[in-house]
Amino acid sequence: MSFIVFPEPPDVSGIQLGHGQTRLRFEDVAQDGRLRLEGIWPAIGPILWGKMDVASALLRLGGEGIRAVLTYVQLEGGDDPVSVRAFCEQEVRWRLGRSVDPAGATTRLLFDTWLISSAPRGVPGNPGMDPPGAERVRVARAHGQHVFTRPAAPAGQHRVEHISDPLLDALPIVAAEYRDPRALLALPAGAVAIDVAPRADLAPTVFGLCHTDGNQHVNFLAYPRLAEEAALRRFVELGRGARRLARRAEVSYRKPSFAGDAVRIVMQAFELGDELGVVAVFVPEDQNAPVQSLAELARPLAVVRLGFGG
């Protein structure tokens, strides 16, 4: 049972649809052949930012001080094995959207992206072996939401309610749901808590340059990776074992972290059907006071909800 509801990819064509092939890194695939979560999202870069015309439009907007900042990501890995020797086929779609207030006024302009990855089915337990046949399977999918903002503007002037670019002006801007980071500060619907209350990880996490990228802050893929490691530590404490692999994630970002920052991961483990999961909340180390519910962590740096397979 999955706690993630993926929005349907839009029915688009032309400049809003892209395809390409990518290779996996050896470390993207677990020993049983399943694609690790952190190996999913990097495939979008060479296509969306490297081959599709929208990259030029976003670059032009950046010259005006407007950036599409990634704030929310859904990731889901399949259960079929894949070979690191095979190419993955990637499909990327995007659309422009806007969220509105009760009066119908635009509150945020959004840039949503979708990724679907497929590959020849590999050999279970042997990801280094050539795939034996031509059967293709979906190995991953992802959805990301960017919010248009003016990050360098003075306080109170960050919000963007209108954009104009020769490539984008003729495209529709559809009504879309804004994914509020605070919505993840709860167990998924139907989940049963294993931890009565959220618990802090055993030690603080200190970010270094190894966690950062060219955007001058911690790369978003560091959060699900660190959350998965913290979850495994908690599962061992609970007697549930660590031979598990995260298969799905929801990740929200409210505020960036930087090299040198110390944070604490506050977690609450849960069960949902036959799935074991955790909500992991990243908070500054100096705000690490015990809480009785996730909702008390009202201003998180980032939130990750993970679901694990065996």
Secondary structure, DSSP 8 states (H G I E B T S, - for coil): -------------GGGEEEEEEE--GGGB-TTS-B-GGGTGGGHIIIIITTSTHHHHHHHHHHTT-EEEEEEEEEEE-SS-B-TTSEEEEEEEEEEEEEE-TTS-EEEEEEEEEEEEEEEB--TT-TTS--SS--EEEEEEEEEEEEEE-TTS-TT--B------TTTTTS-EEE-----GGGGSS--TT-EESSSS-EE-SS-EE--GGGB-TTSSB-TTHHHHHHHHHHHHHHHHTT--S--EEEEEEEEESS---TT-EEEEEEEEEEETTEEEEEEEEEEGGG----SSGGG--S-SEEEEEEEE-
